Amino acid sequence: MEEINNKNINDSFNTRGCCHPLKNQEKCDVITSHKCSKLDAYNWLKNIEQPGSYKAFDCIEVRFKNSRKEFFRITDDTEYVEGEIVAVEGVPGHDIGIVSLTGEATRLQMLKKNINPLIDTIKKVYRKAKTTDIEKWIIAVENEDKTMVKAKKIASEHKLNLKLNDVEYQGDNTKAVFYYTADDRVDFRMLIKTLADEFKVRIEMRQIGVRQEASRLGGIGVCGRELCCSTWLTNFKSVSTNAARVQQLSMNPQKLAGQCSKLKCCLNYESDSYADALKEFPSTDFVLKTTKGDGIFNKMDVYKKTIWYNYANDYSNFFEIPIDKVKEIIKINQKGGKVPKLDDYTIKKETKKDFENFIGQDDLTRFD
């Protein structure tokens, strides 16, 4: 039974980036190592000494549950280091988080996120967390799983068209934020009242998108690795079908969609690289004129810089031609000439059967 309880505590604090359950440490730089928290940021300015007369930057970055990070202002001369547990200003009361970034690296991170360090609305750091603060925080975190189970049951009783995904208790155990997804606008005023009566805390409802939902739930992608959004990806950029077209991928919705039913985030990873490489390629609309017949485009190997063609009246043989040879044929055609045959410029020739194994049966439907 003790092992099960320890496992539940550990699982709860995994969402805060801790690979071990806390034991009232005032500093946990060991158990919040970079290897176990997707919200950790490497402070590459840490070992660079600042001039003696230089005033240290007065803001720090603090991480909370899952993908939530916020910046807070230091109002005294206290020095904070990465991994320390701190009490910060909440709305209302105070919250408990773990310092993820300090110093000049924090200034650069705020500029990256278009946050002005000089504005007065930045919340304050109260103190390094005391033992009583951490004890109350641990109790709040342990209650999250049980609260989630009860809240889902209450939501179903209210027959609301929404899906509760996660709950995060504030560090002082006086407020709970429920994250949900919904297709339409939902009137959850009665739900908030029921949840407040049940859990005796202040309730806040916060809507998130399906990508954020997938990042909180986690899972395994088709690549065999844990989902990027649940391990390291924190910023979600829009993904368009053009990214798939640029990479010459089959426009199959089942293959392009992730577990959130949206286009996979990884489609953006190599899109720019493909776009740059494609600038060297000639137009695929151009038909290669030969005395043996017209050569029409089938597919291309972007990084190998080759294009596959076949004769318009022959779908049994395919020819792989380097792009410089393709440009050479196009120049001849533009002058009104024709080349003898594609075989003279081919580096590799394959039959339809070999080609099916190479590009997949889905892409060959246009040949039937």
Secondary structure, DSSP 4 states (H G I P E B T S, - for coil): -HHHHHHHHHHHHHTTT-SS---S-SB-TTTT-GGG-TT----TTTTSPPPTTPPPP-EEEEE-STT-EEEEEE-SS----TTBEEEEE-SSSEEEEEEEE-THHHHHHHHHTT--TT-TTSEEEEEEPPHHHHHHHHHHHHHHHHHHHHHHHHHHHTT-S-EEEEEEE-TTSSEEEEEEE-SS----HHHHHHHHHHH-SEEEEEE--HHHHHHHH--B-TTSSB-HHHHT--------HHHHHHTT----HHHHB-TTSSBPGGGGTTHHHHHHHHTTSPPTTPPEEETTEEEEEEEEETTTTEEEEEETT--SEEEEEEHHHHHHHHHHHHTT--BS-GGGG-SEEEEHHHHHHHH-GGGGGGG-
